[in-house]
Amino acid sequence: MNPEFDTYAAAYEALLGDPLRDGFGPRDFFHERKIILVRDYFRRLGADPTKCSWLDIGCGQGDLLRAGLRDFGSAIGCDVSREMLEACKGLPVVRQEH
């Protein structure tokens, strides 16, 4: 049985489109901002992100993982959708079995 998310993989980019949000800047802007928040959270805990490992659960097509690879000592993504992971070529990802 394929995860429901596999049915969205082909239209993922179109589904993410939001005229209001897109008017503020490219989607990558929001991924970069999320990484800044995650990195700052680690630092507030007294941890150096470059010496930490990060697991991106539900990484989808790897956009956030791609943006954050340089900020962590190691990083890996996982997702239940084989179709979504197809867009993660070159990224450290594993398929999460359910």
N, CA, C and O atoms as CSV, one atom per row, in Angstrom:
chain,resi,resn,atom,element,x,y,z
A,1,MET,N,N,0.836,-1.178,0.000
A,1,MET,CA,C,0.000,0.000,0.000
A,1,MET,C,C,0.885,1.247,0.000
A,1,MET,O,O,1.780,1.370,0.836
A,2,ASN,N,N,0.643,2.163,-0.923
A,2,ASN,CA,C,1.412,3.398,-1.006
A,2,ASN,C,C,0.845,4.458,-0.080
A,2,ASN,O,O,-0.371,4.567,0.076
A,3,PRO,N,N,1.727,5.244,0.538
A,3,PRO,CA,C,1.254,6.345,1.380
A,3,PRO,C,C,0.438,7.347,0.568
A,3,PRO,O,O,0.670,7.517,-0.629
A,4,GLU,N,N,-0.500,7.997,1.208
A,4,GLU,CA,C,-1.341,8.988,0.546
A,4,GLU,C,C,-0.508,10.098,-0.087
A,4,GLU,O,O,-0.889,10.645,-1.122
A,5,PHE,N,N,0.626,10.434,0.528
A,5,PHE,CA,C,1.454,11.521,0.012
A,5,PHE,C,C,1.999,11.228,-1.381
A,5,PHE,O,O,2.314,12.154,-2.128
A,6,ASP,N,N,2.113,9.944,-1.741
A,6,ASP,CA,C,2.580,9.613,-3.084
A,6,ASP,C,C,1.658,10.208,-4.151
A,6,ASP,O,O,2.112,10.553,-5.242
A,7,THR,N,N,0.376,10.328,-3.840
A,7,THR,CA,C,-0.574,10.859,-4.825
A,7,THR,C,C,-0.378,12.356,-5.056
A,7,THR,O,O,-0.824,12.886,-6.073
A,8,TYR,N,N,0.281,13.041,-4.129
A,8,TYR,CA,C,0.512,14.480,-4.256
A,8,TYR,C,C,1.857,14.823,-4.871
A,8,TYR,O,O,2.080,15.974,-5.246
A,9,ALA,N,N,2.743,13.872,-4.982
A,9,ALA,CA,C,4.121,14.153,-5.389
A,9,ALA,C,C,4.215,14.855,-6.738
A,9,ALA,O,O,4.978,15.812,-6.876
A,10,ALA,N,N,3.470,14.410,-7.722
A,10,ALA,CA,C,3.578,14.991,-9.068
A,10,ALA,C,C,3.128,16.452,-9.100
A,10,ALA,O,O,3.651,17.241,-9.887
A,11,ALA,N,N,2.172,16.816,-8.258
A,11,ALA,CA,C,1.635,18.173,-8.270
A,11,ALA,C,C,2.113,18.993,-7.069
A,11,ALA,O,O,1.532,20.034,-6.764
A,12,TYR,N,N,3.157,18.539,-6.391
A,12,TYR,CA,C,3.602,19.158,-5.143
A,12,TYR,C,C,3.903,20.651,-5.296
A,12,TYR,O,O,3.454,21.459,-4.482
A,13,GLU,N,N,4.646,21.016,-6.314
A,13,GLU,CA,C,5.005,22.422,-6.519
A,13,GLU,C,C,3.755,23.286,-6.681
A,13,GLU,O,O,3.651,24.355,-6.078
A,14,ALA,N,N,2.815,22.825,-7.491
A,14,ALA,CA,C,1.587,23.594,-7.716
A,14,ALA,C,C,0.766,23.690,-6.433
A,14,ALA,O,O,0.172,24.732,-6.156
A,15,LEU,N,N,0.730,22.627,-5.659
A,15,LEU,CA,C,-0.041,22.627,-4.413
A,15,LEU,C,C,0.532,23.601,-3.387
A,15,LEU,O,O,-0.202,24.137,-2.557
A,16,LEU,N,N,1.839,23.829,-3.445
A,16,LEU,CA,C,2.473,24.745,-2.504
A,16,LEU,C,C,2.271,26.211,-2.871
A,16,LEU,O,O,2.511,27.101,-2.054
A,17,GLY,N,N,1.838,26.455,-4.077
A,17,GLY,CA,C,1.662,27.832,-4.525
A,17,GLY,C,C,0.647,28.578,-3.666
A,17,GLY,O,O,-0.448,28.083,-3.400
A,18,ASP,N,N,1.027,29.758,-3.245
A,18,ASP,CA,C,0.159,30.612,-2.444
A,18,ASP,C,C,0.412,32.046,-2.895
A,18,ASP,O,O,1.475,32.599,-2.614
A,19,PRO,N,N,-0.547,32.657,-3.589
A,19,PRO,CA,C,-0.318,33.998,-4.134
A,19,PRO,C,C,0.093,35.018,-3.077
A,19,PRO,O,O,0.944,35.867,-3.343
A,20,LEU,N,N,-0.485,34.954,-1.906
A,20,LEU,CA,C,-0.145,35.915,-0.854
A,20,LEU,C,C,1.295,35.710,-0.387
A,20,LEU,O,O,2.084,36.655,-0.359
A,21,ARG,N,N,1.633,34.475,-0.022
A,21,ARG,CA,C,2.987,34.182,0.450
A,21,ARG,C,C,4.013,34.408,-0.652
A,21,ARG,O,O,5.080,34.972,-0.408
A,22,ASP,N,N,3.693,33.973,-1.854
A,22,ASP,CA,C,4.647,34.108,-2.960
A,22,ASP,C,C,4.953,35.566,-3.283
A,22,ASP,O,O,6.001,35.867,-3.853
A,23,GLY,N,N,4.041,36.478,-2.923
A,23,GLY,CA,C,4.277,37.893,-3.130
A,23,GLY,C,C,5.370,38.457,-2.235
A,23,GLY,O,O,5.916,39.524,-2.514
A,24,PHE,N,N,5.690,37.743,-1.159
A,24,PHE,CA,C,6.728,38.202,-0.228
A,24,PHE,C,C,8.122,37.777,-0.664
A,24,PHE,O,O,9.109,38.353,-0.208
A,25,GLY,N,N,8.218,36.806,-1.513
A,25,GLY,CA,C,9.525,36.362,-1.964
A,25,GLY,C,C,9.487,34.911,-2.381
A,25,GLY,O,O,8.454,34.251,-2.265
A,26,PRO,N,N,10.608,34.413,-2.866
A,26,PRO,CA,C,10.663,33.025,-3.307
A,26,PRO,C,C,10.491,32.061,-2.132
A,26,PRO,O,O,10.782,32.412,-0.988
A,27,ARG,N,N,10.023,30.866,-2.414
A,27,ARG,CA,C,9.781,29.863,-1.373
A,27,ARG,C,C,11.052,29.543,-0.600
A,27,ARG,O,O,10.990,29.223,0.587
A,28,ASP,N,N,12.203,29.625,-1.259
A,28,ASP,CA,C,13.466,29.353,-0.567
A,28,ASP,C,C,13.680,30.302,0.607
A,28,ASP,O,O,14.315,29.940,1.597
A,29,PHE,N,N,13.145,31.522,0.493
A,29,PHE,CA,C,13.257,32.479,1.589
A,29,PHE,C,C,12.697,31.878,2.883
A,29,PHE,O,O,13.299,32.027,3.947
A,30,PHE,N,N,11.566,31.211,2.796
A,30,PHE,CA,C,10.926,30.651,3.979
A,30,PHE,C,C,11.699,29.458,4.533
A,30,PHE,O,O,11.737,29.256,5.747
A,31,HIS,N,N,12.314,28.671,3.657
A,31,HIS,CA,C,13.157,27.566,4.134
A,31,HIS,C,C,14.385,28.104,4.858
A,31,HIS,O,O,14.772,27.595,5.910
A,32,GLU,N,N,14.986,29.128,4.286
A,32,GLU,CA,C,16.156,29.734,4.939
A,32,GLU,C,C,15.774,30.297,6.306
A,32,GLU,O,O,16.527,30.152,7.269
A,33,ARG,N,N,14.623,30.928,6.395
A,33,ARG,CA,C,14.169,31.491,7.676
A,33,ARG,C,C,13.928,30.385,8.700
A,33,ARG,O,O,14.268,30.543,9.872
A,34,LYS,N,N,13.347,29.272,8.268
A,34,LYS,CA,C,13.118,28.146,9.177
A,34,LYS,C,C,14.444,27.600,9.699
A,34,LYS,O,O,14.558,27.266,10.879
A,35,ILE,N,N,15.442,27.508,8.827
A,35,ILE,CA,C,16.754,27.007,9.251
A,35,ILE,C,C,17.373,27.955,10.269
A,35,ILE,O,O,17.974,27.502,11.243
A,36,ILE,N,N,17.238,29.250,10.063
A,36,ILE,CA,C,17.757,30.213,11.036
A,36,ILE,C,C,17.101,29.975,12.395
A,36,ILE,O,O,17.780,29.994,13.421
A,37,LEU,N,N,15.794,29.752,12.409
A,37,LEU,CA,C,15.088,29.505,13.671
A,37,LEU,C,C,15.563,28.220,14.349
A,37,LEU,O,O,15.764,28.197,15.563
A,38,VAL,N,N,15.741,27.154,13.569
A,38,VAL,CA,C,16.211,25.878,14.130
A,38,VAL,C,C,17.634,26.031,14.666
A,38,VAL,O,O,17.943,25.584,15.770
A,39,ARG,N,N,18.493,26.667,13.873
A,39,ARG,CA,C,19.886,26.870,14.282
A,39,ARG,C,C,19.955,27.709,15.560
A,39,ARG,O,O,20.727,27.396,16.467
A,40,ASP,N,N,19.150,28.773,15.633
A,40,ASP,CA,C,19.140,29.621,16.827
A,40,ASP,C,C,18.597,28.874,18.043
A,40,ASP,O,O,19.047,29.108,19.165
A,41,TYR,N,N,17.649,27.993,17.832
A,41,TYR,CA,C,17.116,27.179,18.925
A,41,TYR,C,C,18.226,26.307,19.522
A,41,TYR,O,O,18.374,26.235,20.742
A,42,PHE,N,N,18.997,25.651,18.667
A,42,PHE,CA,C,20.116,24.837,19.142
A,42,PHE,C,C,21.069,25.687,19.967
A,42,PHE,O,O,21.513,25.272,21.037
A,43,ARG,N,N,21.380,26.866,19.472
A,43,ARG,CA,C,22.322,27.750,20.167
A,43,ARG,C,C,21.773,28.200,21.523
A,43,ARG,O,O,22.522,28.292,22.496
A,44,ARG,N,N,20.464,28.481,21.589
A,44,ARG,CA,C,19.869,28.859,22.880
A,44,ARG,C,C,19.970,27.717,23.892
A,44,ARG,O,O,20.024,27.953,25.100
A,45,LEU,N,N,19.994,26.501,23.400
A,45,LEU,CA,C,20.166,25.341,24.279
A,45,LEU,C,C,21.625,25.132,24.668
A,45,LEU,O,O,21.941,24.252,25.469
A,46,GLY,N,N,22.513,25.948,24.096
A,46,GLY,CA,C,23.937,25.827,24.384
A,46,GLY,C,C,24.643,24.815,23.502
A,46,GLY,O,O,25.757,24.390,23.807
A,47,ALA,N,N,24.000,24.428,22.410
A,47,ALA,CA,C,24.581,23.448,21.500
A,47,ALA,C,C,25.075,24.135,20.231
A,47,ALA,O,O,24.417,25.033,19.706
A,48,ASP,N,N,26.215,23.717,19.754
A,48,ASP,CA,C,26.755,24.204,18.489
A,48,ASP,C,C,26.155,23.334,17.380
A,48,ASP,O,O,26.475,22.149,17.295
A,49,PRO,N,N,25.292,23.898,16.531
A,49,PRO,CA,C,24.645,23.089,15.489
A,49,PRO,C,C,25.633,22.343,14.595
A,49,PRO,O,O,25.317,21.258,14.106
A,50,THR,N,N,26.813,22.901,14.374
A,50,THR,CA,C,27.783,22.230,13.500
A,50,THR,C,C,28.351,20.966,14.133
A,50,THR,O,O,29.033,20.184,13.471
A,51,LYS,N,N,28.068,20.770,15.415
A,51,LYS,CA,C,28.506,19.552,16.105
A,51,LYS,C,C,27.324,18.648,16.441
A,51,LYS,O,O,27.471,17.671,17.174
A,52,CYS,N,N,26.163,18.975,15.907
A,52,CYS,CA,C,24.936,18.225,16.185
A,52,CYS,C,C,24.442,17.506,14.936
A,52,CYS,O,O,24.792,17.865,13.812
A,53,SER,N,N,23.629,16.492,15.158
A,53,SER,CA,C,22.946,15.795,14.074
A,53,SER,C,C,21.506,16.273,14.016
A,53,SER,O,O,20.903,16.593,15.040
A,54,TRP,N,N,20.969,16.318,12.823
A,54,TRP,CA,C,19.600,16.782,12.624
A,54,TRP,C,C,18.846,15.770,11.772
A,54,TRP,O,O,19.324,15.360,10.714
A,55,LEU,N,N,17.673,15.369,12.233
A,55,LEU,CA,C,16.790,14.473,11.497
A,55,LEU,C,C,15.584,15.272,11.045
A,55,LEU,O,O,14.835,15.789,11.874
A,56,ASP,N,N,15.388,15.378,9.748
A,56,ASP,CA,C,14.240,16.075,9.174
A,56,ASP,C,C,13.160,15.025,8.907
A,56,ASP,O,O,13.167,14.359,7.872
A,57,ILE,N,N,12.242,14.892,9.850
A,57,ILE,CA,C,11.164,13.907,9.737
A,57,ILE,C,C,10.077,14.472,8.839
A,57,ILE,O,O,9.607,15.592,9.038
A,58,GLY,N,N,9.685,13.681,7.849
A,58,GLY,CA,C,8.692,14.162,6.886
A,58,GLY,C,C,9.299,15.169,5.941
A,58,GLY,O,O,8.702,16.209,5.664
A,59,CYS,N,N,10.485,14.865,5.446
A,59,CYS,CA,C,11.262,15.827,4.647
A,59,CYS,C,C,10.673,16.101,3.271
A,59,CYS,O,O,11.115,17.028,2.592
A,60,GLY,N,N,9.691,15.322,2.845
A,60,GLY,CA,C,9.076,15.564,1.538
A,60,GLY,C,C,10.098,15.538,0.431
A,60,GLY,O,O,10.823,14.555,0.276
A,61,GLN,N,N,10.169,16.602,-0.341
A,61,GLN,CA,C,11.112,16.669,-1.459
A,61,GLN,C,C,12.474,17.221,-1.048
A,61,GLN,O,O,13.324,17.477,-1.901
A,62,GLY,N,N,12.681,17.402,0.243
A,62,GLY,CA,C,14.003,17.756,0.756
A,62,GLY,C,C,14.362,19.224,0.740
A,62,GLY,O,O,15.533,19.564,0.913
A,63,ASP,N,N,13.400,20.108,0.538
A,63,ASP,CA,C,13.719,21.534,0.446
A,63,ASP,C,C,14.357,22.076,1.728
A,63,ASP,O,O,15.383,22.753,1.669
A,64,LEU,N,N,13.763,21.786,2.871
A,64,LEU,CA,C,14.315,22.266,4.137
A,64,LEU,C,C,15.638,21.578,4.454
A,64,LEU,O,O,16.574,22.217,4.935
A,65,LEU,N,N,15.715,20.288,4.189
A,65,LEU,CA,C,16.954,19.544,4.408
A,65,LEU,C,C,18.081,20.125,3.558
A,65,LEU,O,O,19.196,20.311,4.044
A,66,ARG,N,N,17.797,20.405,2.313
A,66,ARG,CA,C,18.794,20.985,1.401
A,66,ARG,C,C,19.297,22.329,1.937
A,66,ARG,O,O,20.489,22.626,1.869
A,67,ALA,N,N,18.379,23.133,2.466
A,67,ALA,CA,C,18.744,24.444,2.989
A,67,ALA,C,C,19.588,24.348,4.254
A,67,ALA,O,O,20.401,25.235,4.515
A,68,GLY,N,N,19.414,23.292,5.043
A,68,GLY,CA,C,20.094,23.205,6.326
A,68,GLY,C,C,21.318,22.321,6.401
A,68,GLY,O,O,21.962,22.260,7.448
A,69,LEU,N,N,21.656,21.645,5.341
A,69,LEU,CA,C,22.801,20.717,5.381
A,69,LEU,C,C,24.077,21.382,5.870
A,69,LEU,O,O,24.825,20.788,6.647
A,70,ARG,N,N,24.331,22.582,5.437
A,70,ARG,CA,C,25.603,23.253,5.768
A,70,ARG,C,C,25.665,23.701,7.227
A,70,ARG,O,O,26.745,24.006,7.733
A,71,ASP,N,N,24.529,23.742,7.901
A,71,ASP,CA,C,24.485,24.266,9.263
A,71,ASP,C,C,24.663,23.214,10.354
A,71,ASP,O,O,24.815,23.565,11.524
A,72,PHE,N,N,24.648,21.942,9.996
A,72,PHE,CA,C,24.709,20.877,10.996
A,72,PHE,C,C,25.856,19.922,10.702
A,72,PHE,O,O,26.279,19.755,9.558
A,73,GLY,N,N,26.352,19.295,11.779
A,73,GLY,CA,C,27.446,18.344,11.630
A,73,GLY,C,C,27.058,17.191,10.722
A,73,GLY,O,O,27.852,16.742,9.895
A,74,SER,N,N,25.838,16.717,10.881
A,74,SER,CA,C,25.284,15.704,9.993
A,74,SER,C,C,23.778,15.905,9.948
A,74,SER,O,O,23.175,16.410,10.895
A,75,ALA,N,N,23.193,15.512,8.856
A,75,ALA,CA,C,21.750,15.662,8.681
A,75,ALA,C,C,21.246,14.546,7.790
A,75,ALA,O,O,21.941,14.094,6.880
A,76,ILE,N,N,20.031,14.111,8.061
A,76,ILE,CA,C,19.385,13.089,7.242
A,76,ILE,C,C,17.889,13.358,7.270
A,76,ILE,O,O,17.349,13.830,8.271
A,77,GLY,N,N,17.240,13.059,6.183
A,77,GLY,CA,C,15.796,13.220,6.098
A,77,GLY,C,C,15.128,11.872,5.934
A,77,GLY,O,O,15.733,10.916,5.447
A,78,CYS,N,N,13.874,11.807,6.344
A,78,CYS,CA,C,13.090,10.595,6.113
A,78,CYS,C,C,11.659,10.997,5.766
A,78,CYS,O,O,11.169,12.045,6.186
A,79,ASP,N,N,11.014,10.149,5.000
A,79,ASP,CA,C,9.636,10.383,4.610
A,79,ASP,C,C,9.014,9.032,4.255
A,79,ASP,O,O,9.715,8.102,3.857
A,80,VAL,N,N,7.703,8.937,4.402
A,80,VAL,CA,C,7.014,7.691,4.050
A,80,VAL,C,C,6.757,7.601,2.552
A,80,VAL,O,O,6.496,6.515,2.033
A,81,SER,N,N,6.828,8.726,1.853
A,81,SER,CA,C,6.486,8.761,0.436
A,81,SER,C,C,7.698,8.517,-0.455
A,81,SER,O,O,8.611,9.340,-0.532
A,82,ARG,N,N,7.685,7.391,-1.111
A,82,ARG,CA,C,8.746,7.061,-2.069
A,82,ARG,C,C,8.763,8.091,-3.207
A,82,ARG,O,O,9.830,8.491,-3.672
A,83,GLU,N,N,7.593,8.508,-3.642
A,83,GLU,CA,C,7.490,9.483,-4.731
A,83,GLU,C,C,8.089,10.835,-4.345
A,83,GLU,O,O,8.780,11.455,-5.154
A,84,MET,N,N,7.837,11.295,-3.135
A,84,MET,CA,C,8.403,12.570,-2.695
A,84,MET,C,C,9.926,12.473,-2.608
A,84,MET,O,O,10.631,13.414,-2.971
A,85,LEU,N,N,10.425,11.350,-2.133
A,85,LEU,CA,C,11.872,11.177,-1.988
A,85,LEU,C,C,12.599,11.135,-3.330
A,85,LEU,O,O,13.815,11.322,-3.382
A,86,GLU,N,N,11.871,10.892,-4.405
A,86,GLU,CA,C,12.492,10.898,-5.734
A,86,GLU,C,C,13.139,12.251,-6.035
A,86,GLU,O,O,14.113,12.318,-6.784
A,87,ALA,N,N,12.607,13.319,-5.461
A,87,ALA,CA,C,13.151,14.668,-5.690
A,87,ALA,C,C,14.357,14.956,-4.804
A,87,ALA,O,O,14.931,16.042,-4.880
A,88,CYS,N,N,14.748,14.006,-3.971
A,88,CYS,CA,C,15.844,14.202,-3.012
A,88,CYS,C,C,17.166,13.643,-3.506
A,88,CYS,O,O,18.048,13.336,-2.704
A,89,LYS,N,N,17.312,13.509,-4.795
A,89,LYS,CA,C,18.560,12.968,-5.339
A,89,LYS,C,C,19.755,13.752,-4.800
A,89,LYS,O,O,19.763,14.982,-4.827
A,90,GLY,N,N,20.758,13.032,-4.313
A,90,GLY,CA,C,21.960,13.662,-3.784
A,90,GLY,C,C,21.858,14.059,-2.321
A,90,GLY,O,O,22.846,14.506,-1.738
A,91,LEU,N,N,20.686,13.904,-1.715
A,91,LEU,CA,C,20.513,14.227,-0.305
A,91,LEU,C,C,20.534,12.957,0.540
A,91,LEU,O,O,20.146,11.891,0.060
A,92,PRO,N,N,20.977,13.056,1.780
A,92,PRO,CA,C,20.970,11.883,2.651
A,92,PRO,C,C,19.547,11.636,3.183
A,92,PRO,O,O,19.126,12.257,4.159
A,93,VAL,N,N,18.821,10.729,2.533
A,93,VAL,CA,C,17.450,10.430,2.951
A,93,VAL,C,C,17.225,8.926,3.005
A,93,VAL,O,O,17.911,8.146,2.344
A,94,VAL,N,N,16.250,8.550,3.807
A,94,VAL,CA,C,15.808,7.159,3.865
A,94,VAL,C,C,14.288,7.143,3.839
A,94,VAL,O,O,13.639,8.087,4.287
A,95,ARG,N,N,13.739,6.081,3.319
A,95,ARG,CA,C,12.291,5.940,3.316
A,95,ARG,C,C,11.865,5.389,4.665
A,95,ARG,O,O,12.387,4.376,5.130
A,96,GLN,N,N,10.923,6.061,5.280
A,96,GLN,CA,C,10.387,5.638,6.565
A,96,GLN,C,C,9.304,4.599,6.296
A,96,GLN,O,O,8.303,4.888,5.640
A,97,GLU,N,N,9.506,3.421,6.795
A,97,GLU,CA,C,8.506,2.370,6.666
A,97,GLU,C,C,7.427,2.594,7.697
A,97,GLU,O,O,7.713,3.022,8.815
A,98,HIS,N,N,6.209,2.315,7.340
A,98,HIS,CA,C,5.120,2.494,8.304
A,98,HIS,C,C,4.596,1.180,8.791
A,98,HIS,O,O,3.676,1.147,9.608
